[in-house]
Amino acid sequence: MATEFTLYSIRNPDAARALAAELLRGLYARVGVEPDVDLDDLARLVIAVVEGARTQSYVEPDVLAPGRLEQQFRPRILRGLAAGTSGLPQVPGPPSDPGPTVETAR
């Protein structure tokens, strides 16, 4: 099923992202929480994590079964997002102008 979704996403990226966002919207509604993040961006992140985890299982097949990372961490990530950020310390975002990241010798 995941492979079919991936292939569909390649052929129809906007539709796939919309479907993923709708699924996330349903998850938030089920737990009775209003999302405080952009669901399109969250869908992109979830898809990237799932695809990356699957790819990692191909890199380390002897220690990482396909789906293991997704099964282990996806529920925790979604629960954390559903819980929101109330009561947690705020982490500063990146500076608006981080400047050069590597110093060059002159």
Order of alpha helices (4+ residues) and beta strands (2+ residues): alpha-alpha-alpha-alpha
